[in-house]
């Protein structure tokens, strides 16, 4: 899904991390690619942790161990 977002940004010309990543891949600028993948992964992890915490708050049957 993340790769799809990169290419949707690139196709429609939206300025964002997807377009920066694809442009860096075309220019073989590996530090930019690594940074954008790291940033995307961190955002993905934070959103998943937030969803788990909120799910525990919404449903009291869920307990954290």
C-alpha positions in Angstrom: 0.0 0.0 0.0 2.9 2.3 0.8 4.5 1.7 -2.6 1.1 2.4 -4.3 1.0 5.8 -2.5 4.5 6.6 -3.8 3.5 6.0 -7.4 0.1 7.8 -7.1 2.0 10.9 -5.8 4.4 10.5 -8.7 1.7 10.0 -11.4 -0.4 13.0 -10.3 2.6 15.2 -9.6 1.8 15.8 -5.9 4.7 17.0 -3.9 5.4 14.6 -1.0 7.6 11.9 0.3 6.5 9.5 -2.5 7.6 11.8 -5.3 10.9 12.6 -3.5 11.6 8.9 -3.2 10.8 8.0 -6.8 12.9 10.9 -8.0 15.8 9.8 -5.8 15.4 6.2 -7.2 15.7 7.5 -10.7 18.8 9.5 -9.8 20.3 6.6 -7.7 20.5 8.9 -4.7 20.6 6.2 -2.1 20.8 8.3 1.1 17.5 10.1 0.2 15.9 6.7 -0.6 17.1 5.2 2.7 15.9 8.3 4.7 12.4 8.3 3.1 12.0 4.6 3.6 13.1 5.0 7.2 10.6 7.9 7.7 7.8 6.0 6.1 8.5 2.9 8.3 8.6 5.0 11.5 5.3 6.6 10.6 3.8 3.2 9.8 5.0 1.8 13.2 3.7 4.8 15.2 0.2 4.6 13.5 0.1 0.8 14.3 1.0 1.4 17.9 -1.6 4.2 18.2 -4.2 1.9 16.7 -3.4 -0.8 19.2 -3.6 1.6 22.1 -6.9 3.1 21.0 -8.3 -0.4 20.4 -7.5 -1.2 24.0 -9.2 1.9 25.2 -12.3 1.4 23.1 -12.7 -2.3 23.9 -12.1 -2.9 27.7 -11.8 -6.7 27.1 -8.4 -6.2 25.5 -5.6 -6.1 28.0 -2.0 -5.3 27.4 0.5 -7.8 28.8 
